[in-house]
Amino acid sequence: MAGGRLLDLGAPKQRALLALLVSQAGRPVPADVIVEGLWAGSPPPSARTSLQAYVANLRRVLEPCRAPRTPAKVLRTSGRGYLLDRRVVEVDTQRFDERTTAGWRAMERGDTQRALAEFERGLALWRGPAYAEVADATLVAPEVARLEELRLSVVEGRCAALLDTGAHELAAAELEAFTKVHPLREYGCELLSLALYRGGRQADALAVLRTNQKRLAEELGIDPRPALQQLESRILNHAPALDWRPPPRGG
């Protein structure tokens, strides 16, 4: 998007080139590495010529007002490769990182409403899998994995914030769906168990913990982390510390 309008990024390979450069924004990517990524290790003889054409096309799209024969500012040549200059473009992944950091900092200082807002703004940036067109490229795969893990942690963080605001039923509904897809994520199971308990569903809360314990043993050969074991004991004993209390007013 530029100037508030969606851009036509052209053919699939051309879009994949931009995705690859975005994943490495601020770092030069050698042309050889780009060719390897775009053609999955089997580039045709014309790959270099095609790459140059894709770069030229993207430069026209990204900087439509750039005067002829003037240096590109967004997609720059760097050594024997290309670089997407993050000083002059705003990348969604960077915005997501910033929202995530702001959300966790707000949680740490007890500002639950701010945390919830930051997490929701960050998650709203997602429109499908990260870098879908080049997700399997060797250069991009680590960034895809990092972003997916971060996204899952933000989903959990948002649900933790919902619990802190007293929205137990909403948190429980979202966590039930989340843990069905990601049953081995212990923090998600911990939050779901707490949400169910606070919603008056003690038996369901215990069932979540015990099912998680069984899965961890059968699939990974490990025990639940201490926090889950302690939570089970506290639920069984109706520990007052598990009850939700509204935050104090003022101050």
C-alpha positions, 0 to 999 in steps of 0.5 A: 500500500502506498499513499493509502492505495493498494498497489498492483505488485504484478506476477506471482514471482514478482510478488514473491520477490518483494515478500522475500525482500520484506522478510529481510528488510534493512539487510542486503540480499545477494542476487544469487540467494534471491534466484535460489529462493524464487526458483526453489533451487532450479533456476532457468538460464533466464533467471537473472534477466527475469530478476532484473525485470522484476526489480525494475517493475517493482521500483516503478510500482513502489516509487511511481514519482521517481524521476528517470535515471535517479537512484531508487530509495525504496528497493535499492541495489546493494553490492551484488544484490538488493535491499528494501530500505526500512528507513523509508517503508513501513512493514507490517511485521515491524508494526506487529513487533512494536505492538507486541512489545508494547502489549507485554510492557503494559501487562508488566506494569498492570495496565491491562486495558492498554495491553489488550488494545495493543495485542488486538491491534497487532493481531489485526495486522494478520491476513493469513500465513506470513510470507505465504508465497516464499515461506519455504525459502531457506532465507525466509523460513526462520522469520516465518517460524519466529512470527508464527511463534510470536503470533501464538504468544500474542493470542495467549497474551490477549486471552490473559488480558481478557481474564484480568479484565473479568471477561472469563467466558469470552476468554474461555471460548477463544481458548477452547478453540485455540487449544484444539489447534495447539493442544501442546501449548502449556500456557494456553492450557493454563489460561483455559483452565483458569478461565473455566474455573472462574466461570464455575466449571471446575470439572472442565478446568481439571479435565483440561489440565489432565488431558494436557498432562496425558498428551505431554507424556504420550507425545513428548515424554515430559511432565507439565511445567510446575505452574500447571501442576500447582494450578491443578492443586489450587483448583482442587482446593478452591484457592482464593488466589484464583478468584478474579478481583476487579482492579482498584479504582483510581490511583 
